[in-house]
Amino acid sequence: MSIDFKQYLSQLKELQGIDTRIRKIDFELKEIPEQLEASGGDFLALDRTVKDKEGALAAMTKERQELEQSVKEQVLLSADREKRLFAIKTQKEYQATVKEIAQLKKDGKDKEDRILALLEKGEKITAEITQQKTEAADIEGGFRQIEAELKKRELELNAERVLLGEKRPALLKELPAPVLKKYELVKRRYDDAVALVKKGICQGCNMNVPPQFYNEMLKTKDLRECPTCHRLIYVDLETGEQVK
């Protein structure tokens, strides 16, 4: 591959700069949630615990209210069945009603026991929530400050990424298809698809370029492929030295 680097090298270097910066931005964006978790670990753990307990308390309250309503209904039903006893004429029906009343009262007692257990557990959880909310409030200020800083940084990075993304298409249009294809192919293997050759050494793989190959680059001003890593390589003619 032999291409006049004067025409396309600046675009390739700029494209690589954009792509490198986008990769760094994406990496930093990916780290922000981890940084947030690490910096606010104690607060976030307390906050999650409080929310979990509040959810459990709400479920217990709902269950208790349903049980209380059910007990009320059973009391009324039991009272109604007791009134009917005086009007029953057959022994079989009387025994069945007595059995039903006993079962209603037993169910009601079981539900009342469950209600008491829920009340006791609810009081304990409420006390724990109050204590943990106080603990969370003591450390929330520091976490919120860090959170605000990270959110601000996230907005800045996303804005920068959008601007870089808008610049990229224009550069792509300036590059010939073979050059762009080669660049994209090398970029799949290396972050730096374009590398400088300095004093006969590829700065991408740190391997020596054959002297004759390097001298040809200096003379022809070509954009070549590194024989070792296959990056697109170029020489800085202002500092390049002839290889003996």
Number of C-alpha atoms within 10 A of each C-alpha: 10 12 15 12 18 11 11 16 19 12 17 22 15 14 21 20 15 18 19 15 15 19 14 14 18 14 11 15 17 12 12 16 15 11 15 19 16 11 15 19 13 15 23 18 13 20 19 11 16 21 14 13 17 16 12 14 20 13 12 17 16 12 15 21 13 13 18 17 11 15 21 12 14 18 15 11 16 21 12 12 16 15 11 12 14 9 9 13 9 8 9 9 12 16 13 11 18 15 12 16 20 13 14 19 17 12 15 21 13 13 18 17 12 16 21 12 13 17 15 12 14 20 13 12 17 16 12 15 21 12 12 17 18 13 15 18 13 11 15 17 12 13 18 14 11 15 19 12 13 17 15 12 15 18 13 12 18 16 12 15 20 11 12 17 14 11 14 15 11 12 16 15 10 13 17 10 11 11 18 16 12 16 20 13 14 19 16 10 12 15 13 19 24 27 20 16 23 19 18 22 18 23 17 21 14 13 15 17 18 13 15 13 14 24 18 12 19 18 10 12 18 19 21 21 19 24 15 13 17 19 26 25 23 23 24 13 12 6 9 15 15 14 13 6
